[in-house]
């Protein structure tokens, strides 16, 4: 691997100083975003009710995508809080996750600044594509989970064999935890192309190895989907596995481009 001479001459104390500065700036950005999000936490919480009240309907005719009310869920499902501080903690959690998403561009930019000394001079110019793509991929995963996965999950879990005996009455804290954990999980999964590019750039894996082991990646994708998807049916598992496979292929494709450019720069 071609290393930048500047990073080799940089002492450890300077690396640690840069890391401390990057963490500080990221935490300050997160704090500011958290305060802003907490101000609107009530409005944000109303939007989190979407999976309980609505579902996306796909059609081959115009309109191709439409929002359909989940009448059965909206009529039978009630949200309650079981502890005096539960509603407060719910607002804090919603504000924190929302603030984290708002602060992602700053966090990714600070991450790039920290690792940039180990990059080639030409590679350092990719800071804007990195920040935009990393933030965009995370947000795409979060939106995919919120509008596709969670409505299907709620529709299945809250209506499965209830009959006339049981009525779902959810704790607001548990519901918010359930939604936020899956939103963060899908956001992290959608960062797969960035992870693949980083691993190939560091020489840990090669694009040939990744391409050769596609069948294992396919198996792992469905295993991850089976673990993370809250419903046991194959449809929802496929709904998560397919994006993982696509992102895996995108990561391989983009990594090949970076490897070719790095080889050309080194020569």
Secondary structure, 3 states (H helix, E strand, C coil): CCCCHHHHHCCHHHHHHHHHHHHHHHHHHHHHHHHHHHHCHHHHHHHHCHHHHEEEEECCCCCCEEEEECHHHHHHCEEECCCCCHHHHHHHHHHHHHHHHHHHHHHHHHHHHHHHHHCCCCHHHHHHHHHHHHHHHHHHHHHHHHHHHHHHHHHHHCCCCCCCCCCCEEEHHHHHHHHHHHHHHHHHHCCHHHHHHHHHHCCCCCHHHHHHCHHHHHHHHHHHHHHHCCCCCHHHHHHHHHHHHHHHHHHHHHHHHHHHHHHHHHC
